[in-house]
Amino acid sequence: MVSAMLTPMLSMPSWDTVKTVRSPRSRSRGNQGSAATSDKVTIREIAKKAGVSTATVSRALNQPEMVRAETRDRILKVVEETHFVFDGIAASMISGRSRTIGLIIPTIMNSIYAASTQSIQRTAQALGYTVLLGASDFSPQQETSLAQRLLERRVDGLILTGGNHDPNLIDKIRTNRVPFLITWKLMRNPNWPSVSFDNYRAARAAVEFLISLGHRRLGLVCGRTDVNDRALDRRQAFEDCLRHHDLKSYPALIHERDFEMEEGASAMAAMLESPEPPTAVFCANDIQAIGALSLCRERGLAVPEDISIIGFDDLPATSYTRPKLTTVRVPADDMGRRAAEILIASIERHVPVRSVELQTELIVRESTAPPSPRAG
């Protein structure tokens, strides 16, 4: 069964109203410490306690940089003392904005998505927005369901992952006039704005590097291309590169697996048992590459003396493997930051969402070298 989640990420609220809003305030009753009643504190009461106008309170909460530090601190102290809670629903009814953006990623299990997600959240929070997160488990149908729920919550914008979506999803988003963009997949369609790098180009650079070292019998471990168009781009780059160099493609050396270390190890074990094992392996993500590296160590193979391994993503762990992993560095943090900035700019300025192509970098470390003469 497909799993899903829709969770608000931890973020400070945005303050977007001059209307009276109410908040619970506890007051003990009787001598027995019984359940507290709920008094309601209005913005007028906060203004009175702080000795300022309601407009100043609103500015202090919504645009603090416009209020003198001394005044702002006095207001915030009153807010804290009265346990004032912002009424976001009332604010959105007045302003027409919820000051939230929706983010749908395939999984929370892959740390590379965690990096871009954290960057989106951090940037959105700094700009006064809250992020609602959903995980689709690589299912376009589940993604559509999550997007529907986000739209029902009146998010101001949406960030999606990859280009493999239900055909009706984009139409639904556009019909509701919600700005959106795509990450992790560079889209050539101007109607599908994206902030990403070119998966095909980045993967091809990795394979070209292995060939430049002299490798002629190459293996591939990648994600499942039937549910992941980024994996498809990377596999296509691998196969096109072999054809370009008139190199033989070995079906036994191509494996599509889930994003788990165990899967990378299993794929490497199968390749090593082939009558013609590879001299180099391109793992289209670092998680699988670390698993493949571990399997080689268990089998007594020296990397890169016996076999070269190259990964993709440049996760922090790749600098601590033994040997350190050669990989493709992707701009996950920058992608998240730029995506949030561009989407929020579109929301606030009512301008079209623009696309941005980011660059990757091949990071050469210790896990790659020319093939051993005994490799055959």
C-alpha positions in Angstrom: 0.0 0.0 0.0 1.3 3.4 -0.9 2.2 5.5 2.1 1.8 9.2 2.3 2.3 12.1 4.6 1.2 15.7 4.8 3.0 17.5 7.6 3.7 21.2 8.4 7.4 21.7 8.8 8.6 23.5 11.9 8.5 27.2 11.1 7.8 30.5 12.7 4.3 31.8 11.8 3.8 34.9 9.6 1.8 37.8 10.9 -0.5 39.2 8.3 -3.5 40.9 9.8 -4.6 44.1 11.5 -8.0 42.5 12.4 -8.7 41.6 16.0 -7.4 38.1 16.6 -7.8 36.0 19.7 -5.7 33.7 21.7 -6.3 31.4 24.7 -4.9 32.6 28.1 -5.0 30.2 31.1 -6.5 31.3 34.4 -6.7 29.0 37.4 -10.2 28.6 39.0 -10.9 27.7 42.6 -8.5 26.3 45.1 -8.1 22.8 43.6 -6.0 23.6 40.5 -8.9 22.6 38.2 -8.9 22.9 34.4 -8.3 26.4 33.3 -10.9 28.5 31.6 -9.9 30.2 28.3 -9.9 34.0 28.2 -9.4 35.7 24.8 -6.7 38.3 24.3 -7.4 40.7 21.5 -4.8 42.7 19.6 -6.4 45.8 21.2 -5.5 44.5 24.6 -2.0 43.8 23.5 -1.8 47.4 22.2 -3.1 48.8 25.4 -0.7 46.8 27.6 2.3 47.8 25.4 1.2 51.5 25.2 1.0 51.5 21.4 -1.7 51.5 18.6 -3.1 48.3 17.1 -1.5 49.3 13.8 1.9 49.3 15.6 1.2 45.9 17.0 0.4 44.6 13.6 3.5 46.0 12.1 5.7 44.6 14.9 4.3 41.1 14.2 4.1 41.3 10.4 7.0 43.7 9.5 9.2 44.0 12.5 11.9 45.9 10.7 9.5 48.8 10.4 9.2 49.2 14.2 11.8 50.6 16.5 13.6 47.8 18.4 12.6 49.1 21.9 8.9 49.3 20.9 9.0 45.9 19.1 10.6 44.2 22.1 7.9 45.7 24.4 5.2 44.4 22.2 6.7 41.0 21.8 7.1 40.7 25.6 3.4 41.3 26.0 2.6 38.8 23.3 4.7 36.2 25.1 3.2 37.0 28.5 -0.4 36.7 27.2 0.4 33.5 25.2 -1.0 35.2 22.1 -1.5 32.9 19.2 -1.9 34.2 15.7 -5.1 33.4 13.9 -3.8 32.4 10.5 -7.3 31.5 9.1 -8.6 35.0 9.8 -5.5 36.5 8.4 -5.7 34.5 5.1 -9.4 35.5 4.7 -8.4 39.2 4.9 -5.2 39.1 2.8 -6.1 36.4 0.4 -2.9 34.5 1.3 -2.2 31.7 3.6 1.6 32.4 3.6 2.2 28.7 3.2 3.7 26.8 0.3 3.3 23.1 -0.4 6.3 20.8 -1.1 5.9 17.2 -2.4 9.0 14.9 -2.5 9.2 11.2 -3.4 10.5 10.0 -0.1 11.9 11.2 3.2 14.3 8.2 3.4 16.8 9.5 0.9 19.1 12.1 2.5 19.6 14.0 -0.8 15.9 15.1 -0.7 16.4 16.0 3.0 19.1 18.5 2.0 16.9 20.4 -0.6 13.9 20.2 1.7 15.8 21.8 4.6 17.0 24.5 2.3 13.4 25.2 1.1 12.1 25.3 4.7 14.9 27.6 5.9 14.4 30.0 3.1 10.6 30.1 3.3 10.8 30.7 7.1 13.1 33.6 6.6 10.6 35.1 4.1 7.7 34.6 6.5 6.2 31.4 5.0 5.4 28.0 6.4 6.1 24.8 4.4 3.6 21.9 4.3 5.4 18.7 3.3 4.1 15.6 1.6 5.8 12.4 0.5 4.4 10.6 -2.5 6.4 7.3 -2.4 7.2 7.8 -6.1 3.5 7.4 -7.0 2.1 10.0 -9.4 -1.4 9.1 -8.2 -0.5 9.7 -4.6 1.2 12.9 -5.6 -2.0 14.1 -7.1 -3.9 13.3 -4.0 -1.4 15.2 -1.8 -1.5 18.2 -4.2 -5.3 18.2 -4.0 -5.1 18.3 -0.2 -2.6 21.1 -0.3 -4.7 23.1 -2.7 -7.7 22.6 -0.4 -5.6 24.1 2.4 -5.1 27.2 0.2 -1.4 27.0 -0.2 0.0 30.0 -2.0 2.4 27.9 -4.2 3.6 24.4 -4.9 7.0 22.8 -5.3 7.0 19.4 -7.1 9.8 16.9 -7.7 10.7 15.6 -11.1 8.7 15.7 -14.3 6.7 12.4 -14.0 3.2 13.6 -13.0 -0.4 12.7 -13.5 -1.5 14.5 -16.7 -4.3 16.3 -14.9 -2.2 17.6 -12.0 -0.6 20.6 -13.8 -3.9 21.5 -15.3 -5.5 21.5 -11.8 -2.8 23.7 -10.4 -3.0 26.1 -13.3 -6.8 26.2 -13.1 -6.6 27.2 -9.5 -4.0 29.9 -10.4 -1.4 28.6 -7.9 2.2 29.3 -8.9 4.3 26.2 -9.0 7.7 24.9 -10.0 9.6 21.7 -10.4 12.9 20.6 -8.7 15.3 17.8 -9.5 14.4 17.7 -13.1 15.3 20.4 -15.7 12.2 20.9 -17.8 12.4 22.2 -21.4 8.7 23.0 -21.5 8.3 26.7 -20.7 4.9 26.0 -19.2 6.6 23.7 -16.6 9.0 26.1 -14.8 11.9 24.3 -13.0 14.9 25.0 -10.8 17.3 22.2 -11.3 20.4 20.8 -13.0 20.5 18.6 -16.1 20.5 15.0 -14.9 21.4 13.6 -18.3 24.4 15.9 -18.7 25.7 15.3 -15.2 25.5 11.6 -15.5 27.2 11.6 -18.9 30.1 13.6 -17.5 30.6 10.8 -14.9 30.6 8.0 -17.5 32.8 10.0 -19.8 35.3 10.3 -17.0 35.4 6.5 -16.5 36.0 6.0 -20.2 38.7 8.6 -20.2 40.5 6.6 -17.6 40.6 3.7 -20.0 37.6 1.6 -18.8 35.8 -0.3 -21.5 33.6 -2.7 -19.5 31.3 -0.6 -17.4 28.4 -1.4 -15.1 25.5 0.7 -14.0 23.4 0.8 -10.8 20.5 3.2 -10.9 17.0 3.9 -9.5 13.9 2.3 -11.0 13.2 4.1 -14.2 9.5 3.2 -14.4 8.8 5.5 -11.4 11.7 7.9 -11.5 12.5 10.1 -14.5 15.7 11.3 -13.0 17.0 7.7 -12.9 15.8 7.3 -16.5 17.8 10.4 -17.6 20.9 8.9 -15.9 20.5 5.5 -17.4 20.0 7.0 -20.8 23.2 9.0 -20.5 25.1 5.9 -19.6 23.8 3.9 -22.6 24.2 6.8 -25.0 27.8 7.3 -23.8 28.7 3.7 -24.5 27.2 3.9 -28.0 29.1 7.1 -28.7 32.4 5.4 -27.9 31.4 2.1 -29.6 31.5 0.2 -26.4 29.6 -2.9 -25.7 26.6 -2.7 -23.3 26.3 -5.8 -21.1 22.8 -6.4 -19.9 24.1 -8.4 -16.9 26.0 -5.2 -15.8 22.9 -2.9 -15.7 20.8 -3.0 -12.6 17.8 -0.9 -11.5 17.3 -1.0 -7.8 15.7 0.9 -4.9 17.7 3.7 -3.2 19.2 1.6 -0.4 22.7 0.5 0.4 21.7 -3.1 0.5 20.4 -2.8 -3.1 23.7 -1.3 -4.2 25.5 -4.2 -2.6 23.2 -6.7 -4.1 23.6 -5.2 -7.6 27.4 -5.2 -7.3 27.4 -8.8 -6.1 25.5 -9.8 -9.2 27.9 -8.0 -11.5 30.9 -9.6 -9.9 29.4 -13.0 -10.5 29.0 -12.2 -14.2 31.4 -14.1 -16.7 32.6 -10.6 -17.7 32.6 -8.4 -14.6 33.0 -4.7 -14.9 36.2 -2.8 -14.4 34.2 0.3 -13.4 30.7 0.9 -12.1 28.6 4.1 -12.3 26.2 4.2 -9.4 23.6 6.9 -10.2 23.2 7.8 -6.6 25.6 7.8 -3.6 23.5 5.5 -1.4 23.8 2.6 -3.8 27.5 3.5 -4.4 28.3 3.2 -0.7 26.6 -0.2 -0.7 28.6 -1.3 -3.8 31.8 -0.1 -2.2 31.1 -2.1 1.0 30.4 -5.3 -1.0 33.7 -5.0 -2.8 35.5 -4.6 0.5 33.7 -7.8 1.8 34.8 -9.7 -1.3 38.4 -8.7 -0.8 38.5 -6.4 -3.9 40.6 -3.3 -3.7 38.9 -0.1 -4.9 40.1 1.4 -7.2 42.9 -1.1 -8.0 40.6 -3.9 -8.9 37.4 -1.9 -9.7 36.5 1.7 -9.9 33.3 3.1 -8.5 31.7 6.5 -9.0 28.6 7.9 -7.4 26.1 10.7 -7.9 24.9 13.4 -5.4 28.0 14.1 -3.2 26.4 13.3 0.1 28.5 14.2 3.1 29.3 10.5 3.8 31.2 10.2 0.5 34.1 12.2 2.1 34.4 9.6 4.8 34.1 6.3 3.0 37.3 4.2 2.5 38.4 5.0 -0.1 36.7 8.4 -0.4 34.1 8.2 -3.2 34.4 10.0 -6.5 31.0 11.4 -7.3 28.9 14.1 -9.0 28.2 17.1 -6.8 24.6 18.3 -7.2 23.5 21.7 -5.9 20.8 20.4 -3.6 21.1 23.2 -1.1 21.2 26.0 -3.7 18.4 24.4 -5.6 16.1 24.5 -2.5 17.0 28.0 -1.7 16.5 29.3 -5.3 13.3 27.4 -5.7 11.8 28.9 -2.5 13.0 32.4 -3.4 11.6 32.3 -6.9 8.3 30.8 -6.0 7.7 33.3 -3.2 8.7 36.2 -5.4 6.1 35.0 -7.9 3.5 34.9 -5.2 4.2 38.3 -3.8 4.9 40.2 -7.1 2.4 38.4 -9.3 5.0 37.6 -11.9 5.5 34.4 -13.8 7.7 31.7 -12.2 11.0 31.7 -14.0 13.2 28.6 -14.7 16.8 28.4 -13.6 19.4 25.8 -14.7 22.0 25.0 -12.1 25.4 23.4 -12.6 26.9 20.2 -11.3 30.5 19.3 -10.6 32.5 16.1 -10.9 34.4 15.5 -7.6 37.3 13.2 -8.2 38.5 11.4 -5.0 40.0 8.0 -4.4 37.6 5.4 -5.7 38.5 5.8 -9.4 41.6 5.0 -11.4 42.7 3.5 -14.7 41.8 -0.2 -15.0 44.3 -2.8 -13.7 46.3 -4.6 -16.5 45.0 -7.9 -15.0 41.4 -6.8 -15.4 41.3 -8.0 -19.0 
